[in-house]
Amino acid sequence: MIKKLVIVLVAFFALQMNAQEGTASPYSFYGIGSLKFKGTVENRSMGGLSIYSDSIHVNLRNPAAYVGPNLKIFNNENRPIKFSIAASHNSINLKADSGREKTSATTIDYMALAMPLSDKLGFGMGIMPYTSVGYKLEDTNSSDQILNRYRGEGGLNKAFIGLGYRITDKLSAGIDVNYNFGNIQNTAIEFLYDDDGNVIQYQSREQNRSDLSGVNINFGLTYKTMINEKLELQSGFTFSPQSEIQSINERTFATIVINQTNGQELVANSIEADLDALGLERTDLTLPYRMSIGAGIGAPRKWFLGAEYTYQNTSEFSNPIVSIDNAKYVNASNISIGGFFVPDYDSFASYWKRATYRAGIHFESTGLEINNEKINEFGISFGVGLPVGKWFSNANLGLEVGRKGTTNQNLIQENFVNFQLSLSLNDRWFQKRKYN
């Protein structure tokens, strides 16, 4: 059944990926948008912790997790095919000195498949949003007249394939090759007024579009060992080198008339900017290197507790086509602490004892600095994994509450609540035939 389901979901995901608006954050105005969490609902429910890996869940953060030991239930001959798909709904309360506003976005977050190729080799592939742009902002004066109106949409998507290799029973290594693609569209309208304070008929509009594409890689290591008869140590390390993304850019200036009834923008005349003469028709964006390291301990199939530190050299990020005077990038970091608990994974008496209960917390410095204020994020997350079907398949529910940004220096503080849902499906596709 999982084979048919994969085909249906792949087709649906391909149609929805470019159509969805993946964020409603005003901070997606900067750079190439808000960075999306690259991980599963299971990871996110543990504060973003991604160092834990097993044979029945996809791990999108570390390609070394594509491989693992064969299962006893499969006669130690192979491991299950793992397929996962997820969606989320993000509700944001925006707070500023000038007032409050609410916004929301619903997105498909990822689709991934991991499968064994041999006892020591595993394969993974998938697709997910990498960054998202989705904002509508207005700049007003002391008389509440609109001076500028900004809006943006789009983002960068990531398609990846990877391999994991089991070096020893305790140590595994892996590599992902990521193809990044997408487009970002930004619009800015300048409003002008007559001497009586009435908006004039014609306004000026600037439209920018950047079509992005590029390749980067991600290396990973996992190490597992039993400390004693009951406790297991798990640790992980990932590293993504600095890479470049090519941007093909367009810019249009127009004189427009805005219909005051429905907001429709009617173009009176327009002109294409000669970006080639400015050396901006084709530009390269720098994606800084990123690394993470973490470790934790637990009792297999019962509980786990760990911590992970992530660092990104965001100060090296550059986008020549967009220059914002009051914003800059500094190095980013994140600390995640979390874990899970399973009351009794093989209980026949109680369904809820077989469920997995997760919780975590994270502290993040996003790397964005506006008006000399660093934009930080804090979140607390909870989740539950509910067994469904056979071969340890499960449905995962996640809840995250937190805060991003600040109201200092006329900035915006986001208080967010995120709901996530994923299906983690396992099946046995390959089975050795035995003859008497």
N, C-alpha and C positions, 0 to 999 in steps of 0.2 A: 504493500500500500504506500509506503514512504516514497517509492520511486515515482508513482503517479502524482503524489502530492508535491514533490520537488519540482516537477515539470510545470504544474499549475502555478506554484508560487513564484518560480523564476519568471514566467511570463508576466504575472501581475506586478512583481517588483520592478521589472524593466520599464513598464508603463508608468509607474508611480514615481520613480526615482527623480526624474527631471521635472515633474509637475509639482511636487510637494514644496511647501514653504517651511523649511526646517527649523526656524527660530522666529521669535518675536522680540528678541533682545535689542535694545538700542545700541548696545556695544558691538553688534555685528556691523555697525557703520564703519568700523576701523579695519584696516588691513584687508584680508581676504575672508573676513567674517568670523563668527564665533566658532571656536574649535569644538567639534563634537567628541563625545566620549567614545574612544575606541575600545569597546569591551562589551561583554554580555550583560544581560539583566542580572545574572548571578553575581558577576563582578561588581556591578553598580550597587547592588543591595548590600555589599560588604564595604561600602565606602570607596569603591573603585579598586579594591584589592584584587590583583590578578596573578599572584604567585602560586595560588592553589591550582592543581591540575589533577584530573583523574581520567578514567577510561570511558566515561559516559557523558561528559560535557565538552563542548567546544570552547577553546580558549583563544580569543582573538588577539590578545596582547603579546603572546609569546609563542612563536612558531615551533619551539622545541616541544611544546605540549601536543603537537600532532601525533606523537608516537608515545606508546606506553606498553605496559605488560599485557599479555593475553589474559583473558578471563577464564576462570575455572568453569563458569557456566557454559562456556564454549569449548570445553574440554582442553583448555589451554592451547587451542589451535589458532585463534585469531581474536580480533576485537570488533566491537560494533561499528557500523557506519553511523556517524553523528551529523545530524542536520539541525540547524537552529534558525529561527526567524523571530523578529521582535518589532514591536511598535510602542510608541509612548505618547502621552499627552502632557504638555507642559503648560501650567497656569502661572502667570507672573503678575504680581502687584508692583507697579512702578511708583516710586516715591521720590518726589523732588520738592525743593523749597516752594515751587509755584503751584504744587497740587499733586494729585494722585490719579493713576489710571490703571486699568486692568487690560491684559491681553493674554492670548493663548495660542498654541500651535500643536497640531497632531501630526506625527510623522512615522514612517517606517524607518527603523533604526539600522537594521542589518539583516543579511541572509548569508549563511555560511554552511559549508559542508567539510567534514573531515573524515578520512577513510584510511585504513591500513593498506600498505602496499606489500609489506612483508613483516616478519617478526621484529625487525629493527628499523623499518622505514614507514613513515606516515606522510600523508598528503592532505593539504588543506586549500580551500579556495572560498571566495566570497565577495560581497560588495556591500558598501556602506557609505553614508555621507561622511566627509572628512571635515568640512567647514560649512556653515550655513549663514546666509545673509537674508535678513527680513526685518526691515525697520521702516517706520514712518515718523518723521520728526519735524517739528516746526520751531523756528527761531522768532521770538516776538520782542517788541520794544516795550518801554514803560507804559505805553498807551494800549497794550495788548494788540497792536497791529502786527500781522504776520510779515516778517522781513524776508525769511527764506523757508522753503519747504523742501525736505529731503525724503527720498524713499529709495529702497534698494531691495533686491531679491536675487536669488541664485545661490551659488556655493560650489564647493569642490567635492567631487565624489571620489571614492577609492575602490578600485577592483584589485583583488590580490590573489596570488597563488603562492604556495609555500611547501617546503619539505621539512620534516623533522627526522632526525637520526638518533637512534639509541646507542650511544657510545659504549656504555656499560649498563648494568642493571640499575645504577644510581644516577648516572649522568646522561643527559640528552642535549642535543644542539639542533638548531633549526634556522631557516632563513625564509623570509617573505619577500616577494617582488611585488611592488605596488604600482599600479598605473593610476595616476591622478588626472581627473578630467572634469570639466564643467565650465560654467560661465557666471559672471557677476555683472549685474546691470544696476547702475546708479543714476538717479535723476535729481537735479537741483533746480528749483524755480525761485527767481528773485522777484519780489513784489514791489511795485513802485506806487506812490500816492501823489495826488495833486496837493495844492496849497491848503485845501479844506480838509485834508485827511481822508479823501475818498480814493479807493483803489482805482488806478487808471485802467483803460480797456486792455492794453497789451502788456504782457509780462515776458520776461526772458527765461529761457529754459536751456539747461545743459544736460545732455545725456551721454553717459559713458557705458561702453560694453567691453568686457575683457573675456576672451575665450582662452581657457587655461588647459594645459596638458603637460605631463612630465612623469618621470619614473623615479622612485626611490626604493630603498631596501631596508629591511629590519632584521637584525640578528637576535637570536635568543638562546639562553641556556637555562636548563632546569636541573636541580640536584635534589634527590630524595634519599633519605636513609632512616632506618629505625634506630632511635636513640636507645631504647630498651624494648622489652616485649610488648609494651602498650603504646609508647609515644613515637611519633614519626616527625622528622624534620623535613620541611620543604622550603626550597629557596629558588629564586629566579633572578635573571639578569637579562635586560634587553638593551640594544643600542641601534639607533638609526642615524647614519652619517648625514652630514649636510648635503643637500641636493638643490637642484634648480628646477623651476617650473617655467615653461615658456608661456608668455601672454601675448595674444594678438588683440590689439586694441582699436576701438572706434570711438570717435567723439563727434557729437552733433550739437550745434547751437541753433536755437529756433526762437521765433517770436510767436507767442501763443495767446489765444483767448480762452479763458476758463469759464465754462458754463456754471453760473452760480447755483443752479438748481441741482444738477447731478454731478458736478465736479469734472465733467469731461473736458479734456484739453484739445482745442482746435488749433491746428498749426496754420499760421498766416504765411510764414516763409521760414526756410531753414537752410543751413549751410554745413557741409562736412569740414571738420578741421583737418588740416594737413599735418597729421602726426608724423608722417614719414620725414618731413622737413625738420621736425623737432627731435627726430631720433626716438620717437615713442610709439611707432606703429607696432614694433615687435620688441618686447622687453623681457628680461629674465627676473623672476622672483626667487629670492633665496629662502629655502626652508631650512631652519637651523637644525643642528644635530640634537638628538634626544636620547636620554638614557634613564633606566630605572633599575633599582635593586631592592630586594626585599626578602624576608624570611619569616617563617612561622612554625609552630608546632601544633600537634593535635593527635587524637586517636583516630585511626582510619575508620571511616564510615560512622563516626560518632560526633566529633567536634574538631574545630580548627580555629586558631587565633594567630593573626600575623600582622605585619606592618610593612609598608613599601614607600620608598622615596623616589620621586621622579624629578629630573632636572632637564630643562630645555634652554639652549643658548639663544633665546628669543631676541636678544639685543642685536643679533646679526640679521634679523629679518629686514627685508627691504622690498618696496614696491614703487618703482620709479614713476608709474603713471599717476599715483595718488600721493600728494604731500599735504599733511595736516600740521599746522604750526604748533598747536597746543597739545599734541599727542606724540608719544614716542614709545619704543619698546625697550624693556629691560629684561634680564634673564628671569625665566619662570621656574616655579618649583611646586611640588605637590606632595603632601604626606597623607597616606591612607592607612587607617587602622580598622580592622574588621575581622569577621569570622562567621562560623555557622555552628549549628547544633542539630543533631538528629536524635530524638529520644530512643527509637528502636527501629533500625532500618529494615529489619525482616519481621516486624510484628504482624501477626495474622489477626489479632484481636482488635486493633485500633488503626484506622487509616491515618489519623493525625499523628500517631507516633512514628509513622514512616515518612512524614513530611520533613523537609529541611528548612530550618528557621535561620535567617541571616540578619546581620546588623553591622553597621559600620559608620565611620565618620571620616571626613576629609577636610584638609586645610590647603587652599591653593592660592598662590600668587600667580595671576594669569599672565604676567609679563607686559601688560598694557598700563601705561602711565599717562593720565590726562590732567592737565593743569597742575602738574607736580603731585598728583594724588595717585597712588598705586591702586589698581583695581584688583581686589582680593575676593575670594569666594570661600564660603564655609557651608558644609552640608552634613546632614544626618540622614542615614538611609536604613530602611528595613525591607525585608522580603521573605517570601515563603516559596518553596518548591514543592509542588503537589504531584505525586506519582500518577501517571496516566498510562494505559496500555501495558505492553510488556517490554522486555529488554531495558528496563530502568528509564523509560521515557518520562518526561515531566513537563508540567506547565509552571512557569515562574512568574510571580507577581512581585512588583517592587514599588516602593514609595520613598521619595526623597524630598526633604524640606530643607531650605537653606536661604542664604543671602549672598548677593553679589553686588559689589560696588559700594558707593557712599553718596551721601547728600552734600558732602563738603565741596567747596569750590563750584557750586551750582551744577553738580553732577546728579546722576540718577542712581538710586538704590533699588535693586531688584530683590523682592522677596518671592521665592518660587516654591511651587509644589509640583513634583513630577511623578506621574504614574507610568509604570512600565509593565508590559506583558510580553512574554516570550514562550515559544514552544521549543523544547529541546527533545528531539525525536531520535530514537536509536533503532537500528534494524540490523539483521544479519543477512548480508548479501552473498557472502562467500563461505562455502562449507565443503570440507573435504568428503568425497564419496568413499565409502568403505565397502569392500566386497569380501565375502567369505570364500 
